[in-house]
Amino acid sequence: MDRILLITHDADMDGMGCAILANIIFDNLDVIYTNPDDLESILLDLINSKKHLEYKEIFITDLGLRNNCYEIIESNLKDKLLHLDHHQTDKSYSWSTVLIDINGFKPSATSIFYDYLLDRFKDNEILKKDSTSELVEAIRSYDTYQFKQTGNMLGYKLTNVFVNIERNELLHSILERLYSNDTSFNLTDEEIKISDRCDKELEEYLDYCDKNLIRIKFLDYNVGLSISNKYRSSVGNLLSEKYKDELDFILIADYERESFSIRTVNDINVGNIAATLGGGGHDKAAGFPMNDETLKLTSPYFDRNILNKLKNEEKTN
């Protein structure tokens, strides 16, 4: 009954950052990586199989709660579950802490979880290390896209590594560095090479996405539609910056994840737009599922035939 369960986002370093912190604190830890669309089925499986009874505590981090998740937790798990997140919501529960903005400071799930653990485990020497706080800030700065203002490129480079290295290999490598280094967190020589290679690949891929950008009218917005299954955040943000006077936001169709992402640098809350389509997110970055209903909204600009054509084209790039 001393086991701990962490359910966290599978898509980026912010989800992994929470797993790194949990591994520092909890010895008997299980981690489930998932996405918001699949969270409900995971919770139902825990309850129906009675596996939730095996855990003393359950944490959900970096996952916005959708569909029936609130009701499932309130009815079955509220006494042992804590939800820590930074995606906007209009619901409030005692077991859920959602922080979007703290006096102009934009937290990430990793930074929220870090502050919670620091307060609860005040004597943990690894949490108090400068190298750990440096890693947390790097992840936060990139995940909230504030690295452009701060100049902190560590989180960006770590994300390049994240998409090119097996998850557990990277997690254990980072933990080893946190335990052995007190003053700073540094990338390995191999990770620097990976990140540099990704920069070149991103430049070429961005050029490909730019050339194939489809201008559409979407929910009365002027939108650039990009079929992209790599570097979604970078592609979306860079294209939005380039066409900020022409396009309200960039809509990214990811056929592998069967999802749409929205990115903007304009004064538009895309999280609210995504919420109306069964998704959610932040004011400048959000997403929603790819299904028959949402695909209809992009017709005739985008359908599964076009998707398959571009999918095959992308394989050659």
Secondary structure, DSSP 8 states (H G I E B T S, - for coil): --EEEEEEESSSHHHHHHHHHHHHH-SSEEEEEE-HHHHHHHHHHHHHTTGGGGEEEEEEES----TTHHHHHHHHTTTTEEEEE-S--S---TTEEE-S-BTTB---HHHHHHHHHHHH-TT-TTTTSHHHHHHHHHHHHHHTT-HHHH---HHHHHHHHHTTS-HHHHHHHHHHHHHH-SS-----HHHHHHHHHHHHHHHHHHHHHHHT-EEEEETTEEEEEEE-SS-HHHHHHHHHHHTTTT-SEEEEEETTTTEEEEE-SSS--HHHHHHTTT-EE-SSEEEEE-SHHHHHHHTTT--HHHHHHHHHHHHT-
